[in-house]
Amino acid sequence: MPRQKSILHSINSFRHIAGHFLPELRHERMLVLGSTVALLFSVALRLLEPWPLKLVLDHLLGFQSVRLPLVGSLEPMPLLAVLATSLVVIVALRSAGDYFKKVGFALIGNRVMSRIRGKLYRHLQSLSMSFHNKARSGDLLIRVIGDIKLLRDVVVTAMLPLVGSILMLISMFAVMFWMNWQLTLLAMVIFPLFAISSVQIGKKIHDAARKQRQREGAMAATAAEAISAVQVVHSLSLENHFDSSFSSQNKRSLSEGVKTRRLAAQLERKSDILIAISSALVMWYAAVLSLGGQLEPTYLVIFMPYLKRSLRPLQDLAKYAGRLAKATAAGERIVELLEITPDIQDAPDAVVAPALQGEIQFSGVRFGYEPGMDIYHGLDLTISPGQFAAVVGPSGGGKASLLHLLLRLYVPLEGKGLIDGQDIRW
């Protein structure tokens, strides 16, 4: 069984992926700013949302002896109308903020991922034939289409909302700490336990998700090979061979997918239990403080919704653990391609080719497609402009390789190729 990645490695991997993707956000600065403002607006209104009910309990049902000047001066029915209306206004404004936040983040995610897809496609086009001869086209297609789509969907539906949830957690815990630091610390007792569970199960989910994406890439490659060469497959009766290979990869992908879901469900179940323990402890201790006259009972109307909202990021993290792991694995596969350096690159002072006369010259050329298997060794050849030359030899003797070198699909290991006396690399 392969060694599991450490949490430090996972963090570095995520930072590495973000290093490639975050610069694309500079094109969406205004949209990022607007969406962030909508997010902060929504968080602020969520903090206000429980207060109308607390004021009803305090000033209409007499749970608080000291009354606020403006609110306490109103008659019961007008006061009730004001508080009910304020609740509707708060929820309506918060819903508007949530709408603009979600739409804005969705636009950001889709635009950034579309640019990454275009960047990845252009990069693949720039890679040399030596890379494409070894790569499997089906796997490349999965990375350009499937991995980008998965990453885009998860960014929109999980990652960006999770950022908002974390901001809400910080804000609500700050207010909760101001209201009663003892209850807040008690609520936070589950955080270390949740962190340990997330680290242990999260590593397993990430490994399983990465293997599943690799299996899916292998399946796509097998299918692409069989379909592109279907005439040869039928002629040589290779259907069973390709079917066996595809079925094997399909079963392994299914196994890894089930494992990912099982681990994510396990993390979600543990998080629900820990959140229930935290809520029960807070409720118990709040009741003790209330009975002792150290806490007003109506504070629970504020504190418990805050606690529920603030712990939602833990639920979201558990809920989306499998999808986040798949997205991270997809991001690693995308970055892996983006970081491949083309074997053939223009020199810094390369010039645009002028109208060619047609003199072709190879001087001291050594070349081979694989290390230690040279096709040419010390090749010297000159073809004058207008001259007709025939290159003959057995299959595999290197006839097409001359054209590959001339078109700069490959470069010589030693020596150089010239057109009109100009090195083709320049």
TAPECOR-V109931 format. One record per residue. RES is the residue in one small letter. SS is DSSP state (H for helix, E for strand, C for the rest). PHI is phi in whole degrees, 0 to 359 (none if undefined). OMEGA is omega in degrees with one decimal (999 if undefined). Layout:
res->[RES & RES]
ss->[SS & SS]
phi->[PHI & PHI]
omega->[OMEGA & OMEGA]
This chain:
res->[m & p & r & q & k & s & i & l & h & s & i & n & s & f & r & h & i & a & g & h & f & l & p & e & l & r & h & e & r & m & l & v & l & g & s & t & v & a & l & l & f & s & v & a & l & r & l & l & e & p & w & p & l & k & l & v & l & d & h & l & l & g & f & q & s & v & r & l & p & l & v & g & s & l & e & p & m & p & l & l & a & v & l & a & t & s & l & v & v & i & v & a & l & r & s & a & g & d & y & f & k & k & v & g & f & a & l & i & g & n & r & v & m & s & r & i & r & g & k & l & y & r & h & l & q & s & l & s & m & s & f & h & n & k & a & r & s & g & d & l & l & i & r & v & i & g & d & i & k & l & l & r & d & v & v & v & t & a & m & l & p & l & v & g & s & i & l & m & l & i & s & m & f & a & v & m & f & w & m & n & w & q & l & t & l & l & a & m & v & i & f & p & l & f & a & i & s & s & v & q & i & g & k & k & i & h & d & a & a & r & k & q & r & q & r & e & g & a & m & a & a & t & a & a & e & a & i & s & a & v & q & v & v & h & s & l & s & l & e & n & h & f & d & s & s & f & s & s & q & n & k & r & s & l & s & e & g & v & k & t & r & r & l & a & a & q & l & e & r & k & s & d & i & l & i & a & i & s & s & a & l & v & m & w & y & a & a & v & l & s & l & g & g & q & l & e & p & t & y & l & v & i & f & m & p & y & l & k & r & s & l & r & p & l & q & d & l & a & k & y & a & g & r & l & a & k & a & t & a & a & g & e & r & i & v & e & l & l & e & i & t & p & d & i & q & d & a & p & d & a & v & v & a & p & a & l & q & g & e & i & q & f & s & g & v & r & f & g & y & e & p & g & m & d & i & y & h & g & l & d & l & t & i & s & p & g & q & f & a & a & v & v & g & p & s & g & g & g & k & a & s & l & l & h & l & l & l & r & l & y & v & p & l & e & g & k & g & l & i & d & g & q & d & i & r & w]
ss->[C & C & C & C & C & C & H & H & H & H & H & H & H & H & H & H & H & H & H & H & H & H & H & H & H & H & H & H & H & H & H & H & H & H & H & H & H & H & H & H & H & H & H & H & H & H & H & H & H & C & H & H & H & H & H & H & H & H & H & C & C & C & C & C & C & C & C & C & H & H & H & H & C & C & C & H & H & H & H & H & H & H & H & H & H & H & H & H & H & H & H & H & H & H & H & H & H & H & H & H & H & H & H & H & H & H & H & H & H & H & H & H & H & H & H & H & H & H & H & H & H & H & H & H & H & H & C & C & H & H & H & H & H & H & C & C & H & H & H & H & H & H & H & H & H & H & H & H & H & H & H & H & H & H & H & H & H & H & H & H & H & H & H & H & H & H & H & H & H & H & H & H & H & H & H & H & H & H & H & C & H & H & H & H & H & H & H & H & H & H & H & H & H & H & H & H & H & H & H & H & H & H & H & H & H & H & H & H & H & H & H & H & H & H & H & H & H & H & H & H & H & H & H & H & H & H & H & H & C & H & H & H & H & H & H & C & C & C & H & H & H & H & H & H & H & H & H & H & H & H & H & H & H & H & H & H & H & H & H & H & H & H & H & H & H & H & H & H & H & H & H & H & H & H & H & H & H & H & H & H & H & H & H & H & H & H & H & H & H & H & H & C & C & C & C & C & C & C & H & H & H & H & H & H & H & H & H & H & H & H & C & H & H & H & H & H & H & H & H & C & H & H & H & H & H & H & H & H & H & H & H & H & H & H & H & H & H & H & C & C & C & C & C & C & C & C & C & C & C & C & C & C & C & C & C & C & C & C & C & E & E & E & E & E & E & E & E & C & C & E & C & C & E & C & C & E & E & E & E & E & E & E & E & C & C & C & C & C & C & C & C & C & C & C & C & C & C & C & H & H & H & H & H & H & H & H & C & C & C & C & C & C & C & E & E & E & E & E & E & C & C & E & E & C & C & C]
phi->[none & 297 & 293 & 288 & 291 & 285 & 296 & 296 & 296 & 295 & 296 & 297 & 296 & 296 & 296 & 296 & 295 & 299 & 298 & 275 & 264 & 299 & 303 & 291 & 291 & 297 & 285 & 241 & 301 & 294 & 292 & 297 & 297 & 297 & 293 & 293 & 298 & 298 & 295 & 296 & 298 & 295 & 296 & 299 & 289 & 294 & 294 & 278 & 304 & 283 & 292 & 303 & 294 & 298 & 294 & 299 & 294 & 290 & 260 & 257 & 258 & 75 & 280 & 234 & 281 & 267 & 250 & 291 & 302 & 288 & 288 & 290 & 279 & 276 & 290 & 305 & 292 & 300 & 298 & 297 & 295 & 296 & 292 & 295 & 296 & 297 & 296 & 297 & 296 & 299 & 294 & 296 & 294 & 296 & 296 & 296 & 298 & 299 & 298 & 294 & 296 & 293 & 296 & 297 & 294 & 296 & 297 & 299 & 299 & 294 & 292 & 297 & 293 & 295 & 292 & 296 & 298 & 297 & 297 & 295 & 297 & 297 & 294 & 299 & 295 & 276 & 287 & 285 & 294 & 298 & 290 & 292 & 292 & 267 & 285 & 257 & 300 & 297 & 294 & 297 & 296 & 299 & 290 & 290 & 260 & 290 & 294 & 296 & 297 & 299 & 296 & 296 & 297 & 288 & 299 & 286 & 267 & 231 & 295 & 294 & 300 & 294 & 298 & 297 & 295 & 294 & 297 & 294 & 301 & 296 & 296 & 291 & 292 & 295 & 294 & 298 & 295 & 293 & 289 & 199 & 292 & 292 & 296 & 295 & 296 & 295 & 293 & 276 & 295 & 278 & 301 & 299 & 295 & 294 & 297 & 297 & 298 & 295 & 294 & 295 & 283 & 299 & 296 & 293 & 297 & 297 & 298 & 295 & 294 & 295 & 297 & 296 & 296 & 293 & 297 & 295 & 295 & 294 & 297 & 297 & 295 & 297 & 296 & 296 & 296 & 293 & 288 & 292 & 243 & 298 & 296 & 293 & 300 & 293 & 296 & 260 & 54 & 262 & 302 & 295 & 296 & 292 & 295 & 296 & 295 & 295 & 296 & 297 & 294 & 296 & 295 & 293 & 297 & 299 & 298 & 292 & 296 & 295 & 297 & 298 & 294 & 296 & 293 & 295 & 295 & 297 & 295 & 296 & 296 & 296 & 294 & 299 & 295 & 295 & 295 & 296 & 297 & 298 & 296 & 295 & 296 & 296 & 298 & 296 & 289 & 296 & 296 & 298 & 295 & 294 & 295 & 273 & 76 & 265 & 212 & 290 & 303 & 290 & 295 & 295 & 297 & 273 & 293 & 294 & 298 & 300 & 298 & 297 & 292 & 290 & 272 & 300 & 304 & 294 & 293 & 296 & 298 & 292 & 295 & 260 & 303 & 297 & 292 & 295 & 295 & 296 & 295 & 296 & 297 & 296 & 297 & 297 & 292 & 291 & 297 & 303 & 288 & 298 & 268 & 285 & 274 & 302 & 294 & 248 & 225 & 293 & 293 & 304 & 253 & 296 & 241 & 288 & 294 & 280 & 299 & 270 & 275 & 112 & 282 & 245 & 216 & 246 & 232 & 58 & 279 & 241 & 206 & 200 & 283 & 236 & 302 & 78 & 232 & 288 & 269 & 241 & 217 & 72 & 285 & 236 & 206 & 228 & 235 & 281 & 302 & 81 & 278 & 267 & 229 & 248 & 250 & 239 & 160 & 290 & 299 & 86 & 279 & 110 & 292 & 292 & 295 & 300 & 293 & 299 & 291 & 295 & 277 & 63 & 288 & 225 & 240 & 297 & 287 & 218 & 79 & 206 & 248 & 236 & 234 & 55 & 79 & 256 & 301 & 291 & 281 & 249]
omega->[-176.9 & -179.9 & -179.2 & 177.4 & 175.3 & 179.2 & 178.2 & 178.5 & 179.6 & 178.6 & 178.5 & 178.0 & 178.9 & 178.3 & 179.4 & 177.9 & -179.4 & 179.0 & 177.8 & -171.1 & -174.6 & 177.4 & 179.0 & 179.8 & -178.3 & 177.4 & -176.2 & -174.5 & -177.6 & 179.5 & 176.4 & 179.4 & -179.3 & 179.7 & 178.3 & 177.1 & 178.1 & 177.9 & 179.8 & 177.9 & 179.8 & 179.4 & 179.8 & -179.4 & 175.7 & 176.1 & -179.4 & -168.6 & -178.3 & -170.2 & 177.2 & 178.8 & 178.1 & 179.5 & 175.3 & -179.3 & -177.3 & -167.8 & 179.3 & -178.9 & 171.5 & 178.5 & -177.8 & -177.4 & 179.3 & -176.2 & 176.8 & -174.2 & -174.7 & -176.2 & -175.0 & -178.9 & -178.0 & 173.3 & -174.6 & -175.6 & 174.4 & 178.6 & 179.0 & 178.9 & 179.6 & -177.9 & 178.1 & 178.2 & 179.4 & 177.6 & 178.4 & -179.6 & 179.7 & -178.9 & 179.9 & 179.0 & 178.0 & 177.8 & 177.2 & 177.0 & 177.6 & -179.1 & -178.7 & 177.5 & -177.6 & 179.3 & -179.9 & 179.5 & 177.0 & 177.7 & 179.0 & -178.9 & -178.4 & -179.1 & 179.8 & -179.4 & 176.5 & 177.7 & 177.7 & 178.6 & 177.2 & 178.3 & 179.5 & 179.8 & 178.9 & 179.1 & 177.4 & 178.7 & -178.0 & -178.3 & -172.8 & 179.9 & 178.8 & 176.4 & -174.8 & 177.4 & -179.0 & -178.0 & 177.6 & -172.1 & 179.5 & 178.6 & 177.2 & 179.3 & 177.7 & -179.1 & -178.1 & -176.2 & -172.7 & -177.1 & 177.9 & -180.0 & 178.7 & -179.2 & 178.9 & -178.3 & -177.9 & 177.4 & -176.9 & -171.9 & -174.2 & -171.7 & -177.9 & 173.8 & 179.6 & 175.5 & 176.9 & 179.6 & 178.6 & 176.7 & 177.8 & 178.0 & -178.5 & -177.8 & -176.3 & 177.8 & 176.4 & 178.1 & 179.6 & 179.3 & 177.2 & -179.0 & -179.3 & -175.2 & -178.7 & 178.1 & -179.2 & 178.2 & 177.7 & 179.1 & -176.4 & -176.6 & -178.3 & -174.6 & 178.0 & 179.6 & 178.8 & 179.6 & 179.6 & 179.3 & -178.6 & -179.6 & -176.5 & -177.4 & -178.3 & 178.2 & 179.6 & 179.1 & -179.0 & 179.6 & -179.7 & -179.5 & 179.2 & 177.8 & -179.8 & 178.2 & 177.5 & 177.8 & -179.7 & 175.6 & 178.1 & 177.3 & 179.6 & 178.9 & 178.7 & 179.9 & -179.5 & 179.3 & -178.4 & -177.4 & -178.5 & -179.6 & -174.3 & 179.5 & 178.6 & 179.9 & 178.6 & -176.4 & -176.7 & 179.2 & -178.7 & -176.6 & -178.3 & -179.9 & -179.6 & 179.4 & 179.0 & 179.6 & -179.6 & -178.5 & 179.2 & 179.0 & -179.1 & 179.3 & 179.5 & 177.3 & 178.1 & -179.8 & 179.9 & 178.4 & 177.8 & 179.2 & 179.1 & -179.4 & -179.6 & 179.8 & 178.3 & 177.6 & 177.8 & 178.0 & 179.4 & 179.0 & 179.6 & -179.8 & 177.7 & 179.8 & 179.7 & 178.5 & 177.3 & 177.9 & 179.5 & -179.7 & -179.5 & 179.1 & 179.8 & -179.5 & 179.9 & -176.1 & 176.6 & 177.2 & 177.8 & 179.9 & 179.6 & 178.9 & 178.7 & 178.8 & -178.8 & -178.7 & 176.6 & -177.2 & -176.7 & 177.6 & 176.6 & 178.0 & 177.5 & -170.0 & -176.1 & 174.3 & 176.4 & -179.8 & -179.6 & -179.9 & -175.6 & 178.9 & -179.7 & 177.4 & 177.8 & 177.2 & 179.9 & 180.0 & 178.0 & -178.3 & -175.4 & -175.1 & -179.5 & -179.0 & 177.6 & 178.2 & 177.2 & 179.3 & 177.9 & 177.7 & 177.9 & 177.9 & 177.4 & -179.8 & 178.0 & -179.8 & 177.8 & 177.4 & -176.8 & -176.5 & 174.7 & -179.4 & 177.9 & 178.3 & -176.0 & 179.3 & 176.4 & 174.4 & -178.4 & -178.7 & 178.8 & -178.5 & 176.5 & -177.5 & 175.8 & 173.0 & -171.8 & 174.4 & 173.6 & 176.4 & -178.1 & -179.2 & 170.8 & -175.3 & 176.6 & -173.7 & 168.6 & -174.9 & 174.2 & -179.7 & 179.3 & 179.0 & 178.2 & 179.5 & -177.0 & 171.3 & 176.2 & 175.4 & -178.4 & -178.7 & 173.2 & -177.5 & 176.9 & 176.4 & -175.9 & 177.6 & 179.0 & -179.0 & 174.8 & -179.3 & 177.6 & 178.1 & -176.8 & 179.6 & -179.1 & 177.4 & -178.2 & -177.9 & 176.7 & -179.2 & -179.5 & -178.4 & 175.8 & 178.8 & 177.8 & 178.7 & -179.2 & 179.1 & 179.0 & 170.3 & 173.0 & 176.8 & 179.2 & 173.8 & 174.7 & -179.9 & -177.8 & 174.4 & -175.4 & 169.3 & -174.6 & 178.0 & -178.8 & 177.6 & -175.4 & 177.3 & -176.4 & 999]
